[in-house]
Amino acid sequence: MSHAETVYLVRHAKAGERRLWTADDIERPLSKRGWRQSEAVAKRLAKKGATTLYSSAYVRCVQTLEPLGRLIDADVRIEPRLLEAEPFEPVLDLLGEVEDGAVLCSHGVIIPPTSQALHRRGMAVETPADWGTSSVWVLRRKGKKITKGKVWPAPC
């Protein structure tokens, strides 16, 4: 029997107000609170053995993973399937493809339908669902199947 692996699905940390942002939304950065959240998430994930970092190309997602990248000496890889405007279904495949300990950062329009689809496919959800900024879904995987999931709520 193969051992269970862990993959982490992170909602980006708090960004600046969308309604006040006048440039292209892909460039909207983290707020001061978001940077504090990303630092806290980074410390926790580094202790858990995070390995590889995948992100939506949106600045707020990349910035969410940058503190972790510094802690574990890893670059943030851009993954098009994690983009806000993309359908969530390809993320289901991505979760089965990435390395043990991989951390994926995406958006509030991607993570809820992804976790709900995983639940419909048999994932046992061990905590109440949470999709707040900087929340982390801790997903246990056997082979390519996600078997268990729990959420770490936003750290601050």
N, C-alpha and C positions, 0 to 999 in steps of 0.2 A: 504494500500500500504506500502511495506517495504521501509525503508530508504536505501540510497546508502551507500555502504561501500567503503573503499579505501585500495588498495594493492599496494605496491611499488616494482618494478622490477629494480634492480640496475646492471649495468655492472661494473665489478670489476674495481678498480682504476688502475692507471698506474703501471705496473710491470717492473721489469728489462728486458733488451733486451733478447728475446728468442734466437736469434742467438749467443749470448755470453754465454748463460747458459749451463753448461755442465752436470749438474745433471738431475734427472728426472724432467720433466716439472711441475708435480704436486707440487713440492717443490719450484718453482720460486716465490720469495716474491715481495712485493711492492717496488717500487723505493722511493727515498725521495719525489719526486713529488706526487707519489701515496699515501703516508702517509698524505701529506697535503690535497689531494683530499678527502681521507676517513674521515679526521677530519671535513672538511667543510660539507660533505654529512651528517655526524652524527649529527652535530648541527642542520641542517635544518630538518632532519627526526625526531629528538627528539622533536622539537617544533611542529611537525605535529601529534604527538601522536603515533609514531611507537610502536608496541607491541611485536611481536615475530620475531625472526631472523632465516632465513633459508639460507643455503649456499651450493654451490658446495664444495667438499672436497679439492679443490685446495687451496694452502696456500694464494695466492693472493686474492681469494674471501673471505676466512675467515678473513684475515687481513683487508679487506675493511669494514667489519661489526664490527670488534672488538671495535673501538672507540664508535660506537653507543651502543653496548652492555654495555660498561662501563657507558654511560650516562643514559641509561634506566634500568640498572641492569638486563640484560637479557643475557643468554648464546646463542652462535651461534650454531644452530642445523644443522648437516650435512644432506643434502637432495640429495640422489643419482640422482633424476630426473634433477638436475641442473648441472650435470657434463658436461664438454666440449665435451666428446666423445659420449654422449647420443643423441638420437633424440629429437627434440624440442616438439613433440606432447604431451608427458606426462606433460610438463610444463603447457599446456593449462588446463589440469585437475587439477593440483596443484593450479593454480590461483583461481579456484572455491572452493577449499577445505580449504585453509588457513584462519586464523582469520582476522577479520577487523583490519587494521593497520599493517599487516604482511609485512616484508621486505624480499625480496628474492634476492640473489646475484648470478649471473651467468656470462656467457662468451659472447664474441662477435660473436660466431658462433651459439649461442642459442637465444639471444634476438631479432635480426632482423627477423628471420623466425617466432618467437612467435608473435611479434607485427604485422607482416604482416598477419598472420593467424587470429589474433583477428580482424583486420580490415576487412578481407574477411567475417568474421562471424558477422559483423555489428557494431563493435566498431567505434564510431566517433573519429577521430584523430583531436585534437584541436590545435596542433602545428606541425611544420615541424618535421619529424622523425629525431632522432639523436641516434646513437649507440656508441658514443665515450666513452672512459674510464671514469668511474664515472658518466655517465649520468644516470638519474633516470626516468623511466616510471611511472607516477602516474596514476593508473588504478582505475576507478570507477566501482563498481560492484553492480548489483541488483540480489539477489539470487546467482546463480553460473555464471551468464552471465556478462561479461565485456562490459559495455555500452559506456564508454568514456575513452580516454587516452590522456595524454599530456606528454611532455618531459621537464625535467629540464636539461639543458645542463651541461657539466662538470663545476664544480665551479672554477677551476683554471688550 
